[in-house]
């Protein structure tokens, strides 16, 4: 697993697309948080990163599929999947190596956004008048959300040898799982089940963690979502091995 992990990290960081994807993410978030008048923090008049944590899930919905889209699709297209299976490496080690590499790359992309926190802390009046505990909780929620998106991205990459197709599938599934159920819960004909339907989606659990309260049920939910898609990916790899 460690060799796969290192190979994925090195392969991504040695490509131009890595810095392009990370650059687009950071520039997009920077413009949304600090520049655009409808969303800029300065327009609200108080030191709060709520706008960042509200917008980040939608930007990550495109960033993470861009990172994971070639994880397994490239192995299938180049024919190296069959070669990997002849080596002393199991499908599980291959899968986990790809997954953790993708997650680490996402974390690397998020680290520069800590500048927002330190900037707001310095600009607040008095200095340091910022909800640090709430921001830490929100970052934890964002990391769990990113882990689920990564699991979805790896699964999508296993479904097609075309990276663009994998990207589109990952964005679609991420969108449905994140806010699709919340949208369904707002419909009039499901009003009696709105709370239960809303809790199926990631948005409700992400919002709960974003309040700074780390509830074990929310953590377990995101772990379950990641495990569900990783388990589905494992089955796809097994079927592919049997048919090869």
C-alpha atoms as a printed R data frame, in Angstrom:
    type eleno elety resid chain resno       x       y       z
1   ATOM     1    CA   UNK     A     1   0.000   0.000   0.000
2   ATOM     2    CA   UNK     A     2   2.824   2.406   0.884
3   ATOM     3    CA   UNK     A     3   4.427   2.004  -2.548
4   ATOM     4    CA   UNK     A     4   1.110   2.780  -4.271
5   ATOM     5    CA   UNK     A     5   0.630   5.768  -1.970
6   ATOM     6    CA   UNK     A     6   4.055   7.227  -2.770
7   ATOM     7    CA   UNK     A     7   3.623   6.542  -6.495
8   ATOM     8    CA   UNK     A     8   0.310   8.409  -6.578
9   ATOM     9    CA   UNK     A     9   1.625  11.393  -4.632
10  ATOM    10    CA   UNK     A    10   4.746  11.683  -6.787
11  ATOM    11    CA   UNK     A    11   2.814  11.178 -10.030
12  ATOM    12    CA   UNK     A    12   0.337  13.919  -9.176
13  ATOM    13    CA   UNK     A    13   2.850  16.446  -7.861
14  ATOM    14    CA   UNK     A    14   5.111  15.908 -10.879
15  ATOM    15    CA   UNK     A    15   2.343  16.857 -13.284
16  ATOM    16    CA   UNK     A    16   1.261  20.337 -14.330
17  ATOM    17    CA   UNK     A    17  -2.389  19.509 -13.738
18  ATOM    18    CA   UNK     A    18  -1.709  19.138  -9.986
19  ATOM    19    CA   UNK     A    19  -0.632  22.742  -9.584
20  ATOM    20    CA   UNK     A    20  -3.313  23.902 -11.998
21  ATOM    21    CA   UNK     A    21  -6.069  22.189 -10.004
22  ATOM    22    CA   UNK     A    22  -4.746  23.412  -6.651
23  ATOM    23    CA   UNK     A    23  -4.180  26.894  -8.045
24  ATOM    24    CA   UNK     A    24  -7.725  27.117  -9.423
25  ATOM    25    CA   UNK     A    25  -9.106  25.979  -6.057
26  ATOM    26    CA   UNK     A    26  -7.110  28.511  -4.021
27  ATOM    27    CA   UNK     A    27  -7.741  31.396  -6.428
28  ATOM    28    CA   UNK     A    28 -11.466  30.581  -6.575
29  ATOM    29    CA   UNK     A    29 -11.798  30.429  -2.796
30  ATOM    30    CA   UNK     A    30  -9.693  33.572  -2.395
31  ATOM    31    CA   UNK     A    31 -11.902  35.536  -4.786
32  ATOM    32    CA   UNK     A    32 -15.100  34.240  -3.220
33  ATOM    33    CA   UNK     A    33 -14.007  34.885   0.362
34  ATOM    34    CA   UNK     A    34 -12.169  38.195  -0.023
35  ATOM    35    CA   UNK     A    35 -13.055  39.918  -3.324
36  ATOM    36    CA   UNK     A    36 -16.497  39.236  -4.793
37  ATOM    37    CA   UNK     A    37 -18.934  41.711  -3.166
38  ATOM    38    CA   UNK     A    38 -21.772  39.221  -2.714
39  ATOM    39    CA   UNK     A    39 -19.642  36.817  -0.669
40  ATOM    40    CA   UNK     A    40 -16.617  38.789   0.612
41  ATOM    41    CA   UNK     A    41 -16.032  38.620   4.370
42  ATOM    42    CA   UNK     A    42 -15.500  42.393   4.568
43  ATOM    43    CA   UNK     A    43 -19.081  42.973   3.420
44  ATOM    44    CA   UNK     A    44 -20.437  41.271   6.560
45  ATOM    45    CA   UNK     A    45 -18.509  43.413   9.040
46  ATOM    46    CA   UNK     A    46 -17.474  40.688  11.475
47  ATOM    47    CA   UNK     A    47 -14.648  38.141  11.703
48  ATOM    48    CA   UNK     A    48 -16.268  34.902  10.657
49  ATOM    49    CA   UNK     A    49 -15.251  32.171   8.184
50  ATOM    50    CA   UNK     A    50 -18.785  30.936   7.662
51  ATOM    51    CA   UNK     A    51 -18.803  31.984   4.001
52  ATOM    52    CA   UNK     A    52 -15.684  29.898   3.367
53  ATOM    53    CA   UNK     A    53 -17.154  26.781   4.937
54  ATOM    54    CA   UNK     A    54 -20.452  27.326   3.102
55  ATOM    55    CA   UNK     A    55 -18.789  27.590  -0.309
56  ATOM    56    CA   UNK     A    56 -15.925  25.088   0.109
57  ATOM    57    CA   UNK     A    57 -18.100  21.936  -0.304
58  ATOM    58    CA   UNK     A    58 -19.210  23.091  -3.756
59  ATOM    59    CA   UNK     A    59 -15.683  23.959  -4.896
60  ATOM    60    CA   UNK     A    60 -14.329  20.664  -3.501
61  ATOM    61    CA   UNK     A    61 -17.093  18.916  -5.413
62  ATOM    62    CA   UNK     A    62 -15.063  19.711  -8.552
63  ATOM    63    CA   UNK     A    63 -11.547  19.770  -7.088
64  ATOM    64    CA   UNK     A    64 -11.586  16.256  -5.635
65  ATOM    65    CA   UNK     A    65 -12.942  14.508  -8.760
66  ATOM    66    CA   UNK     A    66 -10.182  16.307 -10.707
67  ATOM    67    CA   UNK     A    67  -7.633  14.797  -8.315
68  ATOM    68    CA   UNK     A    68  -9.101  11.276  -8.246
69  ATOM    69    CA   UNK     A    69 -10.367  10.895 -11.817
70  ATOM    70    CA   UNK     A    70  -7.220   9.163 -13.062
71  ATOM    71    CA   UNK     A    71  -6.605   7.036  -9.950
72  ATOM    72    CA   UNK     A    72  -7.989   3.802 -11.409
73  ATOM    73    CA   UNK     A    73  -9.130   4.957 -14.845
74  ATOM    74    CA   UNK     A    74  -5.535   5.402 -15.951
75  ATOM    75    CA   UNK     A    75  -4.577   1.948 -14.655
76  ATOM    76    CA   UNK     A    76  -7.389   0.414 -16.712
77  ATOM    77    CA   UNK     A    77  -6.661   2.383 -19.881
78  ATOM    78    CA   UNK     A    78  -2.915   1.708 -19.821
79  ATOM    79    CA   UNK     A    79  -3.354  -1.948 -18.922
80  ATOM    80    CA   UNK     A    80  -1.254  -1.653 -15.762
81  ATOM    81    CA   UNK     A    81  -4.093  -2.946 -13.571
82  ATOM    82    CA   UNK     A    82  -3.518  -6.503 -14.749
83  ATOM    83    CA   UNK     A    83   0.217  -6.038 -14.224
84  ATOM    84    CA   UNK     A    84  -0.329  -4.791 -10.668
85  ATOM    85    CA   UNK     A    85  -2.455  -7.826  -9.900
86  ATOM    86    CA   UNK     A    86   0.450 -10.113 -10.797
87  ATOM    87    CA   UNK     A    87   2.547  -8.490  -8.062
88  ATOM    88    CA   UNK     A    88   2.241  -9.215  -4.316
89  ATOM    89    CA   UNK     A    89  -0.366  -6.540  -3.811
90  ATOM    90    CA   UNK     A    90  -4.039  -7.083  -3.044
91  ATOM    91    CA   UNK     A    91  -6.990  -5.127  -4.364
92  ATOM    92    CA   UNK     A    92  -7.480  -3.712  -0.876
93  ATOM    93    CA   UNK     A    93  -3.912  -2.370  -0.662
94  ATOM    94    CA   UNK     A    94  -4.222  -0.886  -4.149
95  ATOM    95    CA   UNK     A    95  -7.523   0.746  -3.233
96  ATOM    96    CA   UNK     A    96  -6.349   2.153   0.112
97  ATOM    97    CA   UNK     A    97  -3.095   3.421  -1.378
98  ATOM    98    CA   UNK     A    98  -5.037   5.356  -4.026
99  ATOM    99    CA   UNK     A    99  -7.595   6.601  -1.490
100 ATOM   100    CA   UNK     A   100  -5.162   7.926   1.106
101 ATOM   101    CA   UNK     A   101  -2.996   9.517  -1.588
102 ATOM   102    CA   UNK     A   102  -6.034  11.386  -2.897
103 ATOM   103    CA   UNK     A   103  -7.032  12.452   0.608
104 ATOM   104    CA   UNK     A   104  -3.531  13.724   1.420
105 ATOM   105    CA   UNK     A   105  -3.519  15.776  -1.777
106 ATOM   106    CA   UNK     A   106  -6.829  17.343  -0.765
107 ATOM   107    CA   UNK     A   107  -5.411  18.190   2.674
108 ATOM   108    CA   UNK     A   108  -2.385  19.784   0.997
109 ATOM   109    CA   UNK     A   109  -4.792  21.933  -1.029
110 ATOM   110    CA   UNK     A   110  -6.655  23.002   2.123
111 ATOM   111    CA   UNK     A   111  -3.615  23.889   4.251
112 ATOM   112    CA   UNK     A   112  -3.031  27.296   2.555
113 ATOM   113    CA   UNK     A   113  -6.588  28.323   3.485
114 ATOM   114    CA   UNK     A   114  -5.441  28.514   7.124
115 ATOM   115    CA   UNK     A   115  -4.118  31.934   6.085
116 ATOM   116    CA   UNK     A   116  -7.756  33.079   6.109
117 ATOM   117    CA   UNK     A   117  -8.024  32.259   9.807
118 ATOM   118    CA   UNK     A   118  -4.831  34.053  10.802
119 ATOM   119    CA   UNK     A   119  -5.754  37.049   8.634
120 ATOM   120    CA   UNK     A   120  -9.193  37.353  10.219
121 ATOM   121    CA   UNK     A   121  -7.739  36.909  13.697
122 ATOM   122    CA   UNK     A   122  -5.332  39.796  13.054
123 ATOM   123    CA   UNK     A   123  -7.943  42.029  11.410
124 ATOM   124    CA   UNK     A   124 -10.610  41.483  14.068
125 ATOM   125    CA   UNK     A   125 -11.261  44.102  16.736
126 ATOM   126    CA   UNK     A   126  -9.892  43.369  19.271
127 ATOM   127    CA   UNK     A   127  -7.176  41.213  17.699
128 ATOM   128    CA   UNK     A   128  -7.952  37.529  18.184
129 ATOM   129    CA   UNK     A   129 -11.700  38.058  18.579
130 ATOM   130    CA   UNK     A   130 -12.655  35.056  16.481
131 ATOM   131    CA   UNK     A   131 -14.450  31.786  17.202
132 ATOM   132    CA   UNK     A   132 -11.412  29.502  17.077
133 ATOM   133    CA   UNK     A   133 -13.221  26.445  18.473
134 ATOM   134    CA   UNK     A   134 -15.997  26.774  15.909
135 ATOM   135    CA   UNK     A   135 -13.510  27.119  13.054
136 ATOM   136    CA   UNK     A   136 -11.588  24.040  14.203
137 ATOM   137    CA   UNK     A   137 -14.842  22.082  14.277
138 ATOM   138    CA   UNK     A   138 -15.774  23.362  10.829
139 ATOM   139    CA   UNK     A   139 -12.382  22.319   9.437
140 ATOM   140    CA   UNK     A   140 -12.851  18.854  10.929
141 ATOM   141    CA   UNK     A   141 -16.240  18.669   9.221
142 ATOM   142    CA   UNK     A   142 -14.669  19.788   5.947
143 ATOM   143    CA   UNK     A   143 -12.011  17.061   6.219
144 ATOM   144    CA   UNK     A   144 -14.647  14.388   6.801
145 ATOM   145    CA   UNK     A   145 -16.622  15.735   3.845
146 ATOM   146    CA   UNK     A   146 -13.455  15.644   1.725
147 ATOM   147    CA   UNK     A   147 -12.835  12.035   2.761
148 ATOM   148    CA   UNK     A   148 -16.308  11.096   1.515
149 ATOM   149    CA   UNK     A   149 -15.823  12.997  -1.745
150 ATOM   150    CA   UNK     A   150 -12.504  11.168  -2.191
151 ATOM   151    CA   UNK     A   151 -14.192   7.799  -1.703
152 ATOM   152    CA   UNK     A   152 -16.797   8.761  -4.309
153 ATOM   153    CA   UNK     A   153 -14.046   9.929  -6.667
154 ATOM   154    CA   UNK     A   154 -12.088   6.669  -6.365
155 ATOM   155    CA   UNK     A   155 -15.267   4.677  -6.979
156 ATOM   156    CA   UNK     A   156 -16.116   6.752 -10.058
157 ATOM   157    CA   UNK     A   157 -12.586   6.275 -11.396
158 ATOM   158    CA   UNK     A   158 -13.061   2.503 -11.209
159 ATOM   159    CA   UNK     A   159 -16.148   2.613 -13.432
160 ATOM   160    CA   UNK     A   160 -14.532   3.927 -16.624
161 ATOM   161    CA   UNK     A   161 -11.164   4.102 -18.313
162 ATOM   162    CA   UNK     A   162 -12.064   7.593 -19.522
163 ATOM   163    CA   UNK     A   163 -10.946  10.186 -16.982
164 ATOM   164    CA   UNK     A   164 -13.480  12.793 -18.115
165 ATOM   165    CA   UNK     A   165 -16.324  10.302 -17.687
166 ATOM   166    CA   UNK     A   166 -14.996   9.438 -14.223
167 ATOM   167    CA   UNK     A   167 -14.871  13.136 -13.347
168 ATOM   168    CA   UNK     A   168 -18.477  13.728 -14.443
169 ATOM   169    CA   UNK     A   169 -19.745  10.666 -12.556
170 ATOM   170    CA   UNK     A   170 -17.930  11.754  -9.391
171 ATOM   171    CA   UNK     A   171 -19.311  15.304  -9.552
172 ATOM   172    CA   UNK     A   172 -22.833  14.002 -10.157
173 ATOM   173    CA   UNK     A   173 -22.766  11.483  -7.279
174 ATOM   174    CA   UNK     A   174 -21.142  14.011  -4.931
175 ATOM   175    CA   UNK     A   175 -23.818  16.587  -5.758
176 ATOM   176    CA   UNK     A   176 -26.657  14.111  -5.202
177 ATOM   177    CA   UNK     A   177 -25.270  12.758  -1.928
178 ATOM   178    CA   UNK     A   178 -24.339  16.204  -0.599
179 ATOM   179    CA   UNK     A   179 -27.488  18.201  -1.258
180 ATOM   180    CA   UNK     A   180 -29.857  16.037  -3.297
181 ATOM   181    CA   UNK     A   181 -31.579  14.555  -0.256
182 ATOM   182    CA   UNK     A   182 -31.902  17.974   1.383
183 ATOM   183    CA   UNK     A   183 -33.642  19.247  -1.752
184 ATOM   184    CA   UNK     A   184 -35.986  16.243  -1.768
185 ATOM   185    CA   UNK     A   185 -36.826  16.837   1.909
186 ATOM   186    CA   UNK     A   186 -38.095  20.325   0.996
187 ATOM   187    CA   UNK     A   187 -40.769  18.928  -1.331
188 ATOM   188    CA   UNK     A   188 -44.323  19.200  -0.049
189 ATOM   189    CA   UNK     A   189 -45.280  15.540  -0.597
190 ATOM   190    CA   UNK     A   190 -42.499  14.284   1.719
191 ATOM   191    CA   UNK     A   191 -43.112  16.795   4.514
192 ATOM   192    CA   UNK     A   192 -43.780  14.058   7.090
193 ATOM   193    CA   UNK     A   193 -40.397  12.446   6.396
194 ATOM   194    CA   UNK     A   194 -38.394  15.601   5.722
195 ATOM   195    CA   UNK     A   195 -36.045  15.266   8.702
196 ATOM   196    CA   UNK     A   196 -35.287  11.594   8.039
197 ATOM   197    CA   UNK     A   197 -34.665  12.209   4.323
198 ATOM   198    CA   UNK     A   198 -32.501  15.256   5.061
199 ATOM   199    CA   UNK     A   199 -30.254  13.194   7.350
200 ATOM   200    CA   UNK     A   200 -29.522  10.717   4.555
201 ATOM   201    CA   UNK     A   201 -27.557  13.437   2.753
202 ATOM   202    CA   UNK     A   202 -24.190  14.884   3.730
203 ATOM   203    CA   UNK     A   203 -25.337  18.508   3.976
204 ATOM   204    CA   UNK     A   204 -27.193  18.065   7.279
205 ATOM   205    CA   UNK     A   205 -24.242  16.300   8.919
206 ATOM   206    CA   UNK     A   206 -21.730  18.781   7.511
207 ATOM   207    CA   UNK     A   207 -23.780  21.702   8.845
208 ATOM   208    CA   UNK     A   208 -23.915  20.027  12.265
209 ATOM   209    CA   UNK     A   209 -20.130  19.643  12.402
210 ATOM   210    CA   UNK     A   210 -19.732  23.190  11.092
211 ATOM   211    CA   UNK     A   211 -21.313  24.518  14.295
212 ATOM   212    CA   UNK     A   212 -18.238  23.355  16.176
213 ATOM   213    CA   UNK     A   213 -19.969  20.473  17.944
214 ATOM   214    CA   UNK     A   214 -18.311  17.151  17.099
215 ATOM   215    CA   UNK     A   215 -21.115  14.611  17.329
216 ATOM   216    CA   UNK     A   216 -20.074  10.951  17.020
217 ATOM   217    CA   UNK     A   217 -23.140  10.260  14.866
218 ATOM   218    CA   UNK     A   218 -22.015  12.782  12.265
219 ATOM   219    CA   UNK     A   219 -18.473  11.399  12.288
220 ATOM   220    CA   UNK     A   220 -19.810   7.856  11.939
221 ATOM   221    CA   UNK     A   221 -21.993   8.967   9.029
222 ATOM   222    CA   UNK     A   222 -19.051  10.289   7.003
223 ATOM   223    CA   UNK     A   223 -16.936   7.229   7.809
224 ATOM   224    CA   UNK     A   224 -19.847   5.067   6.631
225 ATOM   225    CA   UNK     A   225 -20.186   6.981   3.352
226 ATOM   226    CA   UNK     A   226 -16.457   6.648   2.656
227 ATOM   227    CA   UNK     A   227 -16.543   2.943   3.558
228 ATOM   228    CA   UNK     A   228 -19.611   2.358   1.381
229 ATOM   229    CA   UNK     A   229 -17.985   3.729  -1.762
230 ATOM   230    CA   UNK     A   230 -14.624   2.121  -1.009
231 ATOM   231    CA   UNK     A   231 -16.408  -1.196  -0.529
232 ATOM   232    CA   UNK     A   232 -18.188  -0.732  -3.861
233 ATOM   233    CA   UNK     A   233 -14.837   0.050  -5.497
234 ATOM   234    CA   UNK     A   234 -13.339  -3.102  -3.985
235 ATOM   235    CA   UNK     A   235 -16.120  -5.167  -5.558
236 ATOM   236    CA   UNK     A   236 -15.518  -3.510  -8.945
237 ATOM   237    CA   UNK     A   237 -11.808  -4.356  -8.738
238 ATOM   238    CA   UNK     A   238 -12.595  -7.935  -7.765
239 ATOM   239    CA   UNK     A   239 -14.967  -8.344 -10.704
240 ATOM   240    CA   UNK     A   240 -12.401  -6.835 -13.040
241 ATOM   241    CA   UNK     A   241  -9.751  -9.261 -11.804
242 ATOM   242    CA   UNK     A   242 -12.037 -12.247 -12.279
243 ATOM   243    CA   UNK     A   243 -12.924 -11.148 -15.815
244 ATOM   244    CA   UNK     A   244  -9.357 -10.420 -16.866
